[in-house]
């Protein structure tokens, strides 16, 4: 059985394309390039299910996941689920509930949750005791999971590296496993990301084996954020491990970083909502070509390991 592939649509902005500004063009290119699905941004202001759902349905394109906006630069507000700021935790929980409703309207299976750093990062150690942060995060996620269960959505924990997440809370696959087992919800899983795993895990294959059936989605995101194969991730070992454990979830593909100028060509830069007007003679990279290049790289490895 072949793996299922989707695109992390937020990252298309890195090559100058915005799925929420040009959904017909972008989603059509994703389907044409051979992908099975498109993971959409959890942007409550710009993501309109009445516009997006008919397009994905007509293309026969799945929406496996809605990606939460958790980092301050991405969210535009403090949605820290683990910190000591109770108002920020409540803001994050309320956002998650609304984004889960959006995911259900889009026909998605999953919604992503992270323990992102607060607006002023706390590196290398958080200001509050790690047990307290873990307790706060688990308590917030309990509310989120209860709401998600009512909407038929599975919550996926994405561990970030310690520079982007609060250290000790959700910075490794093993952290995610611990919280999943502690909370005990049936609608909980893990979504590893190769870029973050490169920082956090002693062995990426071992971490994937430990995740096992808890893993529903994996982000193929090169170690330097450039095109797949331009960094030092061992994709042969990763794909071999996924086959060994019988992975039947989604492989979600990141688009590569290009340049700040190209990023500025989108209607809103990565992680930001709203309209940004930038005139530049620099052309966007070919959308379908870039999409196809990333997919062909992974499929070739899939078929040879």
N, C-alpha and C positions, 0 to 999 in steps of 0.2 A: 504494500500500500504506500502510495506517495504521500509526502508531507503536504500540509495545507499552508499556503503562504498569504500573508496580508502585508499591508504597508502602514507604517506609523505616519499618518497623514500630517501631523504637526510638523514633522521633520522635512516635509516637502518645501517648506519655506526656505530651507537652507539652499535649495536649488532654484529659488525664485518663484515658487508656485504655491498658491493658497487655496486649499480645497473649499473653504467657506466662502471665498470670493468668487471662485470659478468652478462650482461643483460639477457641472456637466463636462467641462473639459478635463478636469483632473480625474474624476472617477471613471470617465470613459477611457482615459489613458491607462489607468491602473488595470482595468479589465482587459484592454487590448494588449497590454504587456504580459498577460498571463497569470495575474494574481487571482486568488480566490476571494479575498476580502480586503476591506479598508477599515482601519481603526481610526475613529473620528475624535476630534478634540472635545473635551468637556467644557466648551465655552458657552456659558448660559446666555450670553448676549447675542452671539452670532450664529450658533448652530441651531438651525430651524428644522425640526424633524418633518414638517409639512413640505419642505423643499427637498430635503436630503433623502427621505425614505422612498418617495416615488422613483428617484433616480437610481438608487442602489437596487431596488426591487426590479426595475425594468432592465437593468444590466445583468441581473442574476448574481450580484456581488453581495457577499455577506458583510455584516458589520460585527466582527467578533467582539470588539471592545470599544468602550469610551474611555479615553485617557483623562484622568483627573489633573487639574492644575493646582499643584501644591507648593512649589517654590514661590517665594515672594515676587521674583521678577516675572513669573508666569501668571500668578494669581492676581497681582495688583492689590493684594491685601494679605494680612497675616492669617494663614489657615493652619498654623502649627497645632497638630493633634496631640503632641506629647509634652509641650512645655508647660510652664507654670501660669501662663496667661489664660485664665478661664474664658475670657471673652474671645480670644483667638481660637481656642478649642471649639467653642460653640459656633463660631463663624465657619470653621472647617467642617463640622458635623452638618450644619445647615446646608452648606455648599454641596456636600456629598449626597445628601438626601435629594436635592434638586437635580444633581447630575445623574443620579441613579434613575430618577424619573425620566430624564432625557434619554438615557441608555435604553430603557424599556420601550420608549416611543420609537426609537431608531431600530428596534429589533435586535439589540446587542445581547450577548451572553454575559459579558464581563465588565466590571468597572475597576479601575486601578487606584490604589491608595499607597501613598508614600509617607514616610516620617521626615519630611524635608526640614532643612535648617530654617530657623526664624529669620526675620529681616536682617538682623545683625548676627552673622554666623558665629557659632561657638566652636572654635577649632583650636587645638586638637581635642579638648575635653569640654563637655557641656557644663554649664554653670550649676545646674541642679543635679542631685544624685541620680545615677542611671536607673536604679530601681524605681524611683518616683516617676521618672520619664516613661519608663516601660509600663508602669501601672496606668498612667494617664492615657497613653496611647491605646492600651488594651481596652480601657473603659470607653474611649471614644469609638473605637472600632466595633465594640459590642453594639452600640446604638446604630452604627452604619450598617452592620450585617443584618440586624433585625429588620431595618427598613428594606434592605436589598432583598431579603428573603420574601417579603410581601410582593415585590415586583418581579420575582423570578430571575434575579441577577446574582451572579457569583462575584464576590469581591476578591481581587487579586492584589497581594502585597508585592510591590516592586522594591527590593532592597537597593538603596543608593549607596555610593561610596561615602566615606566619612566626611568628605569635604562638602557634600551636598545634602547629607542627612545628619540628624543628631547622632553623634557617635554612641554606639552601644544599644541603640533602640531598634533600628531596622537597617543595618548596614551589611548584612550577609544573608545568604539563603538559610543558614542555620538559625539566624534570628527569626526569619519568617516562619520556619518550621515550628520553633518554640511557641510563637504567638498563636499560630493555627491550632496547635495541640492544646494550648492553654484555653483558648476560647471555645473550641469544640463545635463550631458551626459547620454544617454540611456545605454551606455556600461560601467557603473560603478556600483560596488557593494561592499559589505563588507564581510570580512572573519574573524570572531572572533576566538580567540584561548583561550581555557580554562585556560592554564597556565598564560597568560597575564591578562585575565579577573579577575583571582583570586587576582591580585595586584590592578587592576585599577577600577573595577566596584563595586559599593555599593551592587548591586544585579545582579548576573549573569542571572537569569531568566528574570528580568525586562529589562536588556540590550538586551537580545535576542528578547523579544517582541518588543522593540523599533526598532530594526533592521528590523524585519518583512520580507517583500519580498525583501528588499535590500540584505539580507543575501543569498549568493549562495553556500558557503562552510563554514563549521565549523571545526576547528582543535580540536580533542579530544586528549588533551595533559595534563597529570596529573599535579597536582599542584606542585609536587616535581620532575617532569620529569622521575619518575620511572614508573613501569607498571601501567596500569589503575586499580584503586581500591587501590593502595598503598598510595595515598595521601588523601586529604580531600575534593575533588570535589564531589558535590552532583549530580551524574549522573542520578539518578532517576528524580530529579527536572529538569535537563537539557533536558532529553529525553521527559519528559511529556510536557515541554514548546514547544519543536520542533513539537510535535504532535498537540498541541493546535493551533499553528500558521499556520499549514499546510505546514511545511517546506518540499520542494521537491528538495532541492539541494543535495550536497555531504557532507557526514561525512568523514573527512580525519583523519586517525589514526596515531599518533606518536608512534614510537617504544621506549621502555624504555632505559634510561641510564643503562649501565652496569659498565664498568671500563675503565680507561685510557689504560690499556693493551689491552683490547678487541678492543677499538676504533683504536688502533695502528695497528691492523691486517688488516685494510682496505688498499686499494692501495693509498688512500688519506684520511687523517683524516677529521672529520666533518668540513665543511666550507672551505676546502682547495682543490685546484686542484694540479695535479702532482702526481708523484710516490713516495711513502714512503716505504722503505723496513724495516720491523720490524720482527725479528725472535722471536718467543715466544712459550713456551710449552702450553700456555693457549688456549683452543679450543673456537671457536666461539659458542655462543648459537645456538641451532637448529633453522634454519630460518623459516621453515614452522610451527614448533611448536609455536614459539613466535608470529608469525603472527596470527595463529589461536587462540591463547589464548586471544589476544587483541580483536579480532573480536567477539569471543564467549561471552566475558564479556559484550560487548555493545548490542549484539543481545538478550541476555537473559533479559537485562533491557528493551530493546525496546518492547519485547513481553509481558512484565508483567506490564508495567505502563498504 
